[in-house]
Amino acid sequence: MKDRRKRKRKNLLEKASAEILSPPELSSSKQIYFSFSQDVSLDGIKIITDTQLPENTMLGIKLLISDTQKTLKLKGKVKWAKKYHDKELYETGLEFYDTSHETILALMEYIYKKEENFS
């Protein structure tokens, strides 16, 4: 299977929460909390959640950076979701959109700082 990612992802675990922005029929519930994120890149993130989200659902994401206790606010679009092993959890791939330059820089610093620490 060919990897279609534009950029390499880093397997970094962090706490995160999300708010459904659209579609309207899903946004009435507003809050979804998931325990951790994985595979962070400048383009997107993989999260683990207890709720299966349909493709194209738009989310407002708050990613807590444990090293600095800084919270990055991002917007993501669900690109795919699948069952996580045999548990009642789901892996969900999100693609970032409308990301500010400031947030991209903070994300770059986070990803590459973590990479240096693992070297």
Sequence and secondary structure as in RCSB ss.txt:
>XXXX:A:sequence
MKDRRKRKRKNLLEKASAEILSPPELSSSKQIYFSFSQDVSLDGIKIITDTQLPENTMLGIKLLISDTQKTLKLK
GKVKWAKKYHDKELYETGLEFYDTSHETILALMEYIYKKEENFS
>XXXX:A:secstr
     SS  B   EEEEEEEEE HHHHTS EEEEEEEESB SSEEEEEESS   TT EEEEEEEETTTTEEEEEE
EEEEEEEE TTSS EEEEEEEES  HHHHHHHHHHHHHHHHHH 
